[in-house]
């Protein structure tokens, strides 16, 4: 089994955490450069996006799909039990991560090419989401993690890494304390964003 990823993709980070948390030793992690015309991922997927998991003839893309597939293997094929409140929280966490990822892409552009409109939309979204999650996270590290928790960790770490929201931990200390606990998990440490 191969898991294709790029170092700072928050979506690939979700898949890498799933692989590390699964305890499986048969997953080869293959680091690729995003959008490279000669990417080895092209041999498996015409979409050529990370994360992509290859297990024999099965080629899975998208973080949530990879997450659920690896969890199904490590949980002996038992279906994930989730109610609508958990689905709603997961959709909020994934939406927050998507907004932060868009903001980071804009942040990486040359200053003259950045969209002030998009940055302002994402800044406002982040503020609303931080307030929302600050009221809803629960202390302690869940074992095992669920997709919503991992997406939230990835979004917050990415936001923090690029310093998109200055001093957010002051106004959202409960959320920051929760993140601090989650960052101690070995899979979170092994996959932190880097320059």
N, C-alpha and C positions, 0 to 999 in steps of 0.2 A: 504494500500500500504506500502511495506517495501523497504528500500534502505539499502543494506548491503555495508559497507565500512570498510577500515582500516585507521587509523589516518594519516599516512604520504604518502599514495598512491596518487600521483598527478592525476591519472585517477579517483579515487574515489572522489578526491577533486572537479573535474569538475562536477561530478554528484551531489555532496552535494551542490555546488553553484547553480546548476540548480534547485534543490529542494528548497533551501532557496529563490532564486529569484522568484520562481513561486508563492510564497505567500500561497501555499496550506498548510493546517494544518493537512491533513490526511496522511502525509508521515511519517512513523516511521523509524527513523534512527537507524540501528542496527550495532554497531561496532563489528567487528570480527577480529580475529588474522589471518593474512595471512598464508596459508599452514598448518593450524592446522588440525590434523587428525580427530578431533571431532567437527569441525566447524558446527554451526547451518545452515550455508549456504548450506551444503551438502543435506539437506532435500529438497532444491529447485533446485539445479544445480549440475550436475556431474562435471562441469568445475571448480566450486568453486573458482572463481576469483572475485575480486572487481574492479569496482562497479558491483553490480547486483541489479536490480529493480524487485520487484515482485508485480504485480497488478492482483490479482485474479489468473487466469490460465496463464497469460502472465509472462514469466521470461526473462528479457532483460539483456544482458551483454554488455560490452564495453561502454566506456564513451560517445562516439559520439551518440550511439543509445539511451542511457538513456537521454542524453541532448535533443535530438530531440523529443523523446517521451514526456518528461515533458514540453517542450516548446509547443508542439502541444496541450497539455491539457490546458495550461495557455493562449494560444492564440486562444482559441475556435476552435481548429482544423484547423486553417488557415495554409497553407503550408508556409514554410520558403522561402522567396524570396532571391535568391542568383544568382549572375552572376558568370562567370568563373573567373574573378579577385578575387572575394571573396573566391571561392573554392581553388584557388591557394594559397592565403594567409593562409587559414585554413590548407592546407596540409603542408605548411612551419612551421606553429606554432606547429602542432602535431608532425612533424618530429623533431623539436627542442626539444620538451618535451620528446620524445622517447629517443633521444641521452642523455639528461640530466639524465633521469631515469636509463639508462644503466650505465652511469658514477657513479651515486650514488650507484647502486648495487655493482659495482666494488670497490668503496670507502669503503663500509661496510665490505668487506672481510678483512681477516688478511693480513697484509702487504706482507708476503711471498707468498700469493696466488693471489695477484693482477696481472692483465695483463697490463704491461707497454704499450704494443701495443694498446690495447683497450682504455686505458686512453688517449694516445696521439691522437688517432683518434677522440675521443669525445671532447678533448680539442680544436683541430683544428676546428671541426664542430661548437662548441659553439662560437668560435671567428668569424667565417664566419657568423653565424646566428645573433650574436649581431650586427654586422655591417649592415646586411640586415634589421633587424627590426628597428635599430636606424634611418634609412632613411625613414621608412614607417609608423611608428606609428603617430597617430594624437592626439594632445592634447585634453584633456577633457575626461570625463567618458561617454561612450555611454550608452544610456538607451533604450532598454535593451541591455545587453551584448550579444555578439555572441560567438559561440564556439571557434573561432580563438583567440579572446581576452582573454577568460578564459584559454585556453591552454597556451597562452603566459605568462599570470600572473602566472600560476602554475609552468611552467618551470623556469621562472626567480626567483620566490620565492624559489624553490627547489635548484636551483644553488646557490642562495645567502645563504640559510640556511646551506648548507654544505661547503660554502666558496670555491667553485670549481674554480671560476675565480676571483682572487684577484683584487680589485679596478676597476672592470669593469665599474663602474659608471663614472669614470674619462674620459675614452675614448668614452663612450656612454651615455653622459649626457641627451640627448633628450629621449632616451629609459628609463633611470632611472627616469626622471621626470614623464614620462607617467606611469611607474609602481607605483611610489609613489602616484599618483592620484587614480589608480585602487585599491590600498591597503586600501584606506579609505572607500570603499564600505563595508557595514555590512557583506555581504556574504563572502567577502575576509578576513575580520578580523576574522570571526568565524571559518574559515577553514585553517588558516595558519599552516605550518608544525611546529611540536614540537618535542623536544627530548624525 
